[in-house]
Amino acid sequence: MRKIIVLSFITLDGVMQGPGGPTEDPSGNFTYGGWTVPYFDDSLGKIMEEQMSRPFDLLLGRKTFQIFASYWPHHEGEGAGINKATKYVASNTLTTHEWSKSVFLNGNIVDEIKKLKQQDGPDLQVHGSGNLIQTLLKHDLIDEFWLKIFPVTLGTGKRLFDQGAIPASYTLVESQSSPSGVIIATFKRAGEVKTGSFA
């Protein structure tokens, strides 16, 4: 069985929109695109490299797939893992693309993703794909979060938990911080929410 792992850059107030540049996702009049850039040091680059050196396939929403497809096929040396990975794309509008190993999930996306999880193969990494993540959260399909939490608040923009999430508990399995103040934290799904009382 494959795990679904969400790798996300987020602000302290949970915004994940447009981390890489001003034109990445300006929807909703978002003007803070590129907010990760001042904090992206060598230490964080090495962590990203290590996380993406393991075998993986990609599970992407249409918009993120199109952003990736416009860049990574032209940078083979930089993104060997991404180019070699099978790209599973959740879209009912896009059905073909020339980027190698691109597979399109149409129809009932949730059922298709559940089938993917049951297959043998490498884990499925989700990058960007804010709308897809909301669907995954709603149906409790995320096994781990690999988060990079940046020391900035924006007050606006699409958030990781934009439409909420089902009640769930997680275990922090690894954490560290970069010299620029980015917290790198891995959370694994750990069952139901437990409550108690201090009284």
N, C-alpha and C positions, 0 to 999 in steps of 0.2 A: 504494500500500500504506500502511496506517495503522500508526502506532506505538502501542504500549501504554506509557503513562507512569504510574508509581506515584508519587503525591505523599503523603508520609507524615511525620507528626510522630513522632520517636522519642527515647527517652532515651539516655544514654550506654551503657547496657547493653541497648539494642535494644528496649525495651518500646514498643508502639504503642497499647496498650489505653486507652480512656477518656480521651483527651487534653483533651476540651472541657468536662467537667463530671462531678460525682459520680454522676449517674444515667445517663450515656451508655452505659456497659457495665460493670455491677458483677458480671458472671458470674465464677464461680470465687472468690467473696468478695473481689474486687478493691476496695480501699478508697482508692485514690489518684486516682480520677477527677478531672480538672481540673488535672492537673499542669503543663500548658502555660501556664495563665492568668497566673501571676506574671511570666512572661518575655515575654508577648506585647505588644510595644511598637509604636509607629507605624511604625518601620522594617520590622518583619516584616509588618505589615499591608499596607504598600505593595508589598512583594515578592510576597505572595500575590495582591494585586490585579492586578499585572502578569502573573503566571503564568496567571491565570484570565481575562485580557482577550483572549487569543488564541482563535481558533476551536477548539472541542473538543466531543466527546461524552463521556458518562460510561459507564464499565463498573463496575458495583457488585454487591456481594453483597446478599443479601436484607435482612440486618439494617441495613446502612448505608443502603440504599435507603429502608427504612421510617423511619429517623431523618431522612433528608433530606426525605422526602415529608411529614413532620409539621411541617416548618419552612419550607422554601424557597418553596412555592407561596403562602405568606402573607407573603412578604417580597420581592416582585417587584423593587423598587428596589435592594435590597441584593444580590440574587443573580440578576441578569438573565441572565448567562451560563449558570448552572446551570438556570434555568427554560427557557431556549431550547434547551439541549442535548438531544439524544436520550439517554434513559437506558436503557442495556442492562443488564438485571438477570439475574444468574445465579441461578436458583432453580428447583427442581423442585416447590415447594409453592405459591408465589405466581405467579398467571398473569394477573391483571388489576389495574389500579389507575386511579383517575380522574385522576391527575397526567398532564398532557399530555406526549406524546412519550415514553411509557414502553413499552419493548419487552422481552418476557420470553424469555430463552433457556432452553429446556427440553430434556430428553433428554441427549445427550452434550454437556456444557458445553464441553469442550475443543475438540471439532470445531466447535461453533458459534462459539467465539471465534476459531479459526483462519480460519473463513470471513469473519468481521468484519474481521480484519486484512488480508485480501486485497482488500477493497472499497476504492473511492475514498471519500474523505470526510475529515473532520478527525480528528486524533489522538484516542485514547481515554484519558482520564484516569481513574485508579483512586484513589479516596479511601477511607480506612478499609478495610473489606472484608478483614479479616485472613485469614479462611478462604479466600476467593477468591485472595488473593495467594499462599497456599501452593500452590494448584493451578497458578497461573501460573508460579511458580518451578520447580515440579517438571517442567513441560513447556517450560521455557525460552522463555516467551512475552513476557517483559518487555524492552523496548528501552531504557528510561531510568528512573532513580530521581531524583526531585526531593525531596531529603530536608531536613528541618529537624531538626537534632540539638540537643537541649536539655541544658543543663548540670546534669543531675540523674540519679541512679540510683535505681531502685525495688526491684530484686531479685526482683520478682514481676510476673506479668501476661503477656499475650500479646505475643510478640515478632515483629518483622518477618520474621525468618528462623526462625520457630518450629519448623518441621519440616525445617530445613536447606535447602540449595539445590544444584543441580548445579554442578560446577566451572565457573567462568566468570570472565573478566577484564573490567574496566570501565576507562574513561578518565574522569578528572575533567575536565569541560569548563568548569565555572564554580564558584567558591566565594567566599563572603563571610561576615561575621559581623555580628550585630546588636549594638547597644549593651548589650543584656541578656545577651549571651554565647551566643546561638543561632547555630550554624553552618548556613549554607544552602549545600548542595552538590548539584550536578547530575552524575550519573554516566551515561555512555552505554556500552551493551554493546559490547565490543571483541574478541570472539573467545575462543579457548581459553586456559586457564591455561598460562603458561610458567614453567618452573623453571630453576634454574641452581645454581652452586656458587661459593663464595668461595675454595675451595681452589685 
